[in-house]
Amino acid sequence: MTINNNNYLKLVLIHIGIGGIVYFLPFLAKILTILIFVCSVLILIKTRNKNNEALYLAAYIVGVEVFLRMTGGMIFNEYGKYSVMIYMLIGMVYSGFSKNAIIYWLFIVLLIPGIVVSTVTLSYEANLRKAIAFNISGPVCLGVASVYCYRRQITKQQLLNLLPAFSLPIVTVITYLFLYTPSIRDVVTGTQSNFETSGGFGPNQVSTILGLGTFLFFAQFLLNSTTRKIQIINISLTLLAAYRGIVTFSRGGMFTGCAMILLLIIIVYFMLNKNGKSKMSVIFIFSLVATLGVWTYSSYQTSGLIDKRYANEDALGRQKQSKLSGREDLIKTEIQMFVDHPFLGIGVGKNKEYRQELTGIELATHNEITRMLAEHGLLGVIGLLILFITPLTLYLDNKHHFLLLSFFAFWLLTINHAAMRMAAPAFVYALTLLKVYPDEKTVVHRE
């Protein structure tokens, strides 16, 4: 599945058109949701996953998930994660998986006791299915995608071909946001996360996907643009994604995108010869100037309120008590839950109820690390160790995977401020496990 320079512009324009059509005809969002899933399954059955079509289709779902959520297209809340799991499972039926992926089967098994505990600990008033699915679908999605990706062999070019599959739906998100809120000045009145600039949807999730989009468009500009026209398109989309991400007033996604870009620049720099390093230095300086330009424009459009937001100040310039928008309290209570129930945890989905009993705060988790500790106890600790250690160990023998550390950073930073509400952190994490080779000749397809 290759997206070449000849059709890239056409695909960008098509995805701009999708954003515009759904904005004016919202009922089409649900039709689009069904169409994407049905067509994806048919493609997998027809191709028998000969060229890892499951990866590209899952990447597309990750990119389009937030758009479908903000437009009311989701048939059910976990559509994105379930779709990724289904694609991965179908892919494994046709092209198998590594025997050494047993470590991620173990990760999935470690999640089961927490589910069993929750059937006992959750209150009678709680919707058992929803409470469990909301909290466990992300880790299970990560586990299934990781089994599929573990040491799966692809080439550098195939890895680069994933980037448009990820990013084209984000063009649709950007288009919809500009139509939904053409004037930022009219809707920004404070320094809190802004739903109006986020398409009427959760700023945290919109910022997350736009931060990822900023990285993806920049990576394409740097590594996957063979003509000046394509370079201009990708750098323009990078700046647009960054601008719309900044004005959501949700900081996590944009910090994550910047960290990913910085890691990519460093890794590519040390892979280049002397002449290449000189060019990379110019690109780095250009990136800094472009970042300053986007920030200055964002500051102008928000009358300086975005500066106060990132300085952790309110609209009057007073320092806010919380540096993490109140997430510290959620983290503290989840650590306390782990201390109180260290072995098997309190059960999947119980943390919201338990927190309300402890503090009166009725909020779901924002941090996947402390949620794993609270709800799974020591089994959660083992699961987290698997997730942390495995990709970094594989990187020692996977230096051609130049996106590995950026993808790992996205997963780690995202689960610390947005948990795993979206499919993005689960699937992007799994991509760190791919075995990347420099050319086609070295790749063998497993039976």
Secondary structure by P-SEA (a helix, b strand, c coil): ccccccaaaaaaaaaaaaaaaaaacccaaaaaaaaaaaaaaaaaaaaccccaaaaaaaaaaaaaaaaaaaaccccccaaaaaaaaaaaaaaaacccccccaaaaaaaaaaaaaaaaaaacccccccaaaaaaaaccaaaaaaaaaaaaaccccccaaaaaaacccccaaaaaaaaaaaaaccccccccccccccccccccccaaaaaaaaaaaaaaaaaaaccccccaaaaaaaaaaaaaaaaaaaaccccaaaaaaaaaaaaaaaaaaaaccaaaaaaaaaaaaaaaaaaaaaaaaaaaaacaaaaaaaacccccccccccccccaaaaaaaaaaaaaacccccccccaaaaaaaaccccccccccaaaaaaaacaaaaaaaaaaaacaaaaaaaacccccaaaaaaaaaaaaaaccccccaaaaaaaaaaabbbccccccccccc
